[in-house]
Amino acid sequence: MIDKWEENNKEYWGGVASNYSNTYIDNWSNLENEFILQRICYANRNPFTKVLDLGCGTGLGYKLCSSLNTKFSYTGIDISNEMLGVFKKNHPNIVTFNFGMSNLQQFQPKTFDFVLSIFTAFSYTDNVEKTINEISRVLDDKGTILISVISRYSMRRILNLKFGKKEKYKTRGISSNGFSYSWVFTKSELHKLFQPDFTNISIVGYNTLGGVSFFSKFPRLWKINLFVSKLFPNLSHELIITASKK
């Protein structure tokens, strides 16, 4: 573990919070959102009723869930108070908490039936194994998850000659001197981590081209992007796991 992981990540995500939502309103981002909606539907054959959003940021997870189901309770947590400040401006009545995702002691066991962590948010946790244990603890029997992580062998990382299990990550489209410490995974590593507590595991690659800012300017490449991700999931920018609690 890197010293000051959590402190560093608080500072980074706090620094980009004011521009974050406005950065992801282009056509490529809209296509990304549609893909996530499809995976949420895939993960939840039955309507979700109690959602926990890990790394909820400025509220995109809430917005996507609300477009599918208006009758659910939502709880968001995020390490950045600044991100939550933007969230609360738009949704002042929604419950959010300002702490990291590796310690969910605020919540009783089996509180939620759907745990969400989209757009690689899970990669920023300070402790992977502890976070998975906490997700399993707060998830109800047969509850479902949708977790997104940074792919270790993504096209973006290969082009930048990055192959390690950790990364100093910068979100697309925002210039900043800082970075977020991040874990990166292969498809097999992700499956191994979640297999002890989860079943019906499905892992898909997603957004091979979107990890490279240049390509995300050309939404007409989206179908090619999906095709490459399906053939070579580890080349994707993100890996998305959906599963049910055993």
N, C-alpha and C positions, 0 to 999 in steps of 0.2 A: 504493500500500500504506500502511496505517495503522501508524505507529510503535507498538511494543509490542503488536501484535496477539496474538502467541502468549502473551506474558506475561499479558495481560488475560484471555484465554480459559482459560488454566490456572487462574487465580484464580477465575473464575466457576464453571467446571464442578467444581472442587474444593470450592467452597462449597456446591453443591447435591447433592453426591454422597451424603451420608448419608440424604437423604430421597428420592432420585430413584426408586429401584425401587418403593418403597411408594406413590408418587404415581400410578403407572401400572398399577394392578391392578383398576381398575373395569371395568364391562361395555363401555364405549366402547373402552377400551384393548385389551380382549380381541378386539374386532372388528377393531381396527387390526392386531393381530398376525396374525389369520387372513388378512387381506388381503395382508400381507407374505409369509406362507407361500405363498399362491397365486402371487405374483410370483416367489418363489424357484423354485418348481416350473416356472413358465413359462420362466425364464431357463436352467434346467438340464434339458434333455431327457435328458441322461445324468447319472448320479449324480456329484456332486462328490466329490473325494477330498482336496484340499488347499485349505483356505479361509483367506483373509486378511480380517479384519474391521477396517475403518478407522473409528476412533472407536467402539471396542467398548463403551465405558462400563462398566456394571455387569454385562454379560454376556447381554443379551437376544438378540443375534445368535447367540451360541453355543447358547442354549436353543432357538431356533427351528430352527437347522440340525440340532441333535441330535434334534428331534422327527421329522425327515424321513430322517435317515441316521445310523446309529450307527458306521459304519465310515469315518471321515474324520479327518484331522488338522486342527487349528484353531490359528490364530495371531491374537491380538488386539493391536491397538495403540491407545493413547489418550494424549492430551496431559495428562490429569489422573491423577496418582498416587493421589489419593483415590478416584476412580472405580475404578481398578484394584484398590485395596485391598478394596473391597466385592466386586468380581468374584472375587478370590482367596480370600476367606472362604468363598464358596459353591463354588468350583471350584479348589482349591489346586494341582491337577496340570496345569492348562491353561497353555499358553505365552502370555505377554503381554509387551509392551514399552511403556515409557513414553517416547514421543516423538511428534512430529507426523507427519501423513500425507504431507507434501510431500517428505520425504526418507526413502526406503526403502532406503538403501544397506546396511542390515543384511542385506538379502536378495539372493540371486543372481538373475540373469535367469531367467525362465520357471520360477519356484519354485511358483506356485500355479495352480490351474485354475478358481478362483472367487474374485472379489474383491467384498466386500460392504461397503456403507456405508448403514445404514438410519436412518430417522427423522431425516432432514435433516443427518446428521453431516457429509457432504461439504461442506455450506455453510460449515462453520467452519474449513476449511483456510486457512492464511495465503497460499497461492499456488495458484490453480486450475490454471493451465496446467502447472506443474511437477508437481502431484499427478497429473494425467491421464497425463503422460509416465511417471511412476514406476509407475502402475498398469499401463500397457502394457508396461513393461520387465519387471516381475516376473510378469506373467501368461503362462502357457504358450500356445503356438499353439492357436487355437480355444477358448481359455478364455473364460469368461463373467463378466459384471459385473452387479450390481444396485446402483445408486447413487441415493440419495434427496437432493433439494435443496429449499430453500424457494422457493416460486413467487413471482416478483416482483409479479404482479398478483393475488395471492390476495384472497379476500373479507376476510380479517383485515386485510391491509395497506391495502386500499381504505377500509375503515371507519375506519382510523386515519390516513388521508391520507398514507400512505407509498408513494413511487413510485421511490425511488432504487435503485441497484444494490448498495448495502450497507445493512445494518441492524444496530442494536443489539438483539439478540434475547434474549428471556427465555422459557425453557421453560414450558410450560403447567402450571399448578397449584402452582407453588412461588414463594412470595414471596421476593424478594431485591433488594438495592440494586444489585447488579451486573448485567452483561449479557455476552453473547457477541457479538463481532464476527462478522458473517455476510455471505456473498455470497448474492444472490438472482437467479433466472434466469427467463427465459421459455422456453417449449417450443422455440422456434426457436433461441434462444441455446444451449440445452443440446445440441441436435442438432448444431449447428455445431462445438461444442467437441469432441465425441467422434467425429464422422464421420471425421476423418483416419485414426484407428487402429482403428476398430471398424465392424462390419457387423451386419446383422440388428437394427438399432436400433428399439426400441419405447419410446415415452414415454407414460406415462399420468398423468392427474391423479388426485389422491387426497386425500380428507379435506377437502373444502371447508369443511364446518361445524366439523370438529374443531379447526381453528386458532383458533376462538373458544370460550373456556372455557365460556361459558354453554350453547352447544349440546351440548357433550360430556357434559353432565349428563343427556341424554335419548337413550339408545341406540335408542329406537323411531324416531328420525329417521335411522338409519343408511342405510336403503335410499334415502331422498331424497338423503342426502349422496352416495352412490355415483352416483345418476342425474345430479345436477348436475355432479359431477366429470367424468363421462364426456362430457357435452354441452359443457362449458366448462372444459377442463383447466387453463387458466391462472388460473382463479378458485380452484383448489384450493390448500390449504395447502402440499401437497407435490407435486413432480413426481418420478416414478420412471422412470429409464432402465434398461432391460435391453439387453444387446448382447453380441456375440461379437467376440473379437479377430480382425482380418483375418489 
